[in-house]
Amino acid sequence: MKYIDAMQTIGLIGGMSWESTLLYYRIINQTVRDTLGGLHSARLLLHSVDFHEIETLQHAGHWDAAGEAMAAAARSLQAGGADFIVLCTNTMHKVADAITEATPLPLLHIADGTADALAAAGITRVGLLGTRFTMEQDFYRQRLEARGFEVITPNADERGQVHRIIYDELCKGVIGEDSRTTYRQIMAALAEAGAEGIILGCTEISLLVDHRDATVPLLDTTALHARAAALRALGG
């Protein structure tokens, strides 16, 4: 009974996009079920935003306003009884400080679990795929570099293709074979450039590709983050 009695309530900030938030919900509950058995499932709250509004702020560069939206979501989860916060997106970790300043609840940062997985796999040079914001700005890269990892990204044209496919297709639930081929080629180029593994640094990318599409290990941030959330809720 120790896991059940101590199970914490997870506060999810989702909807960015809801396609990947579905994955979080499923993986978290599967992990709890596999750990406890029977019909057990996770205790969680979900604050799901309108991604159109957030995406508009992202591309306009209005990160302060986007941070305020995340802070408001965190406060609502705290009021609802959440024990810690999980932000179900890589890109919006750019405004992680707005969340931690808005509430005393711990934030389970997505890059930390990724760094732990890299260390466990013995990977020191890693490729990073994600939105332009994640690939080109330093909020994600620096957190990994602080742990001693070298991070490489695709060239400018490839970064544009990766970004476009995320927003124009994956966030809308569109899974195209041509786009899968594009990602395979980009991942192959990263491996040729010396990447020992590749971070799927956008929570939608795992909808398109998996380990069968690359010659080096893929680190699925969605799965890593969701499982870490479930285990934390169980006290692990």
Secondary structure, 3 states (H helix, E strand, C coil): CHHHHHCCCEEEEECCCHHHHHHHHHHHHHHHHHHHCCCCCCCEEEEECCHHHHHHHHHHCCHHHHHHHHHHHHHHHHHHCCCEEEECCCHHHHHHHHHHHHCCCCECCHHHHHHHHHHHHCCCEEEEECCHHHHHCHHHHHHHHCCCCEEECCCHHHHHHHHHHHHHCHHHCCCCHHHHHHHHHHHHHHHHCCCCEEEECCCCHHHCCCHHHCCCCEEEHHHHHHHHHHHHHCCC
